[in-house]
Amino acid sequence: MKRSLFNYIADIIREYPVSETYIKKREDELMNKFQEFKDENVGGGRAQNRKDDGVEQLAITLAIDKRIENIKRNQEAVGKALENSAPETQDIIYELYLRENAIYNTEGVAQKVNLSVSQVRRRRNKFFEKVAIERGLI
């Protein structure tokens, strides 16, 4: 696996715990857009039969937003990979990437889960491959 792809997947995994927050923040951005003042008092009165479709447009915007879609796909890929992994692999990924303050390196994680350093790296790389396959990157 290329180093750039490895780093990209590591970033996806690190963002997994806060992905719901990112989705909510983006939805708030889309729902509360800044709107400039529009002077509608030009040329007479208002149209009588004007249809207000703002709610429909907002729903469509939320449904097709690329950032939200991408975050959800990343979240789903990591979630599926975690579900289909052994408990030791889940511990490895949690300690290295999902914990808020990572206190272990691969050697420390290897001691914690009673595996060798090479086994920890193999399991981590296998997990990264699962995420990449789920995400359609390889």
ZICORLIN-V639390 format. One record per pair of residues at least 12 apart in sequence whose C-alpha atoms are under 10 Angstrom apart, sorted by sequence separation. I is the first residue (numbers start at 1). J is the second residue. D is the distance in Angstrom with one decimal. If there is no record, write none. Layout:
BEGIN
i->[I,I]
j->[J,J]
d->[D,D]
END
This chain:
BEGIN
i->[82,92,96,105,106,92,95,96,106,107,92,95,106,107,94,106,92,93,92,95,91,92,106,92,88,91,92,88,91,31,88,89,88,32,87,88,31,88,93,30,31,92,96,30,92,31,89,93,27,30,31,89,92,93,30,88,89,92,89,90,27,28,89,90,93,27,30,88,89,92,93,26,86,89,90,27,85,89,26,27,26,27,85,86,26,85,25,84,23,24,22,23,81,82,85,22,23,81,84,23,81,20,23,81,82,19,22,23,78,81,82,22,78,80,81,20,80,81,19,20,78,79,81,19,77,78,81,77,78,80,16,19,20,76,77,79,15,16,19,75,77,78,18,74,77,78,16,17,74,76,77,12,15,16,76,77,15,16,74,75,13,16,73,74,12,13,16,73,12,15,16,13,14,9,12,13,70,12,13,9,14,13,14,17,18,13,16,17,14,15,16,17,10,13,14,15,17,13,14,12,13,14,10,11,14,10,10,13,9,10,13,6,9,12,8,9,12,7,10,6,9,5,6,9,1,5,8,6,9,1,5,1,9,1,5,5,1]
j->[94,104,108,117,118,105,108,109,119,120,106,109,120,121,109,121,108,109,109,112,109,110,124,112,109,112,113,110,113,55,112,113,113,58,113,114,58,115,120,58,59,120,124,59,121,61,119,123,58,61,62,120,123,124,62,120,121,124,122,123,61,62,123,124,127,62,65,123,124,127,128,62,123,126,127,65,123,127,65,67,67,68,126,127,68,127,68,127,67,68,67,68,126,127,130,68,69,127,130,70,128,68,71,129,130,68,71,72,127,130,131,72,128,130,131,71,131,132,71,72,130,131,133,72,130,131,134,131,132,134,71,74,75,131,132,134,71,72,75,131,133,134,75,131,134,135,74,75,132,134,135,71,74,75,135,136,75,76,134,135,74,77,134,135,74,75,78,135,75,78,79,77,78,74,77,78,135,78,79,78,93,93,94,97,98,94,97,98,96,97,98,99,93,96,97,98,100,97,98,97,98,99,96,97,100,97,98,128,127,128,131,125,128,131,128,129,132,128,131,128,131,128,129,132,125,129,132,132,135,128,132,129,137,132,137,138,138]
d->[9.7,9.7,9.7,9.9,9.0,9.8,9.4,7.7,10.0,8.5,8.3,6.9,6.9,9.7,9.8,7.4,10.0,9.4,6.3,9.6,8.3,8.1,9.7,9.0,9.9,9.1,7.7,9.8,7.5,9.6,9.8,9.1,6.5,10.0,9.6,9.1,6.8,8.9,9.6,7.7,9.2,7.1,9.3,9.9,9.1,9.0,9.9,9.1,9.8,7.6,8.4,7.8,8.1,6.9,7.2,8.9,9.9,7.1,9.7,9.5,9.4,9.9,6.1,9.2,8.3,6.8,9.0,8.7,6.9,9.8,9.6,9.0,9.3,9.2,9.0,9.1,9.2,7.6,9.1,9.9,7.8,7.9,9.5,9.9,7.0,7.5,9.7,9.4,8.3,9.0,9.3,5.8,9.9,8.0,9.3,8.2,9.0,6.7,9.1,9.8,8.5,9.8,7.1,9.2,9.2,9.5,7.8,7.9,9.1,5.9,8.9,9.8,9.0,8.7,5.9,8.6,8.1,9.5,6.5,8.6,8.4,8.9,9.5,7.7,8.2,5.8,7.8,5.6,9.2,7.9,8.8,8.6,8.7,9.3,8.0,10.0,8.9,9.7,6.7,9.9,8.5,8.1,9.5,8.4,5.2,8.7,7.6,8.6,9.6,8.4,5.8,8.7,8.8,5.7,8.6,9.4,8.3,9.1,8.8,9.7,8.1,9.6,8.8,6.8,6.4,8.2,7.1,7.0,8.0,9.8,8.3,9.3,9.9,9.1,9.3,6.4,9.7,7.8,9.4,9.3,9.5,8.5,9.4,9.8,9.7,9.4,9.3,6.7,9.0,8.9,7.4,8.7,9.8,9.9,5.3,8.0,8.9,6.5,5.6,9.6,7.0,8.4,9.6,8.6,9.0,7.3,9.9,8.9,9.9,7.8,8.7,8.6,6.6,9.0,10.0,8.9,10.0,9.9,9.7,7.3,7.3,9.4,8.9,7.0,8.6,9.9,9.6,9.0,9.4,9.2,8.4,8.2,9.4,9.9,8.3,9.4,9.1]
END
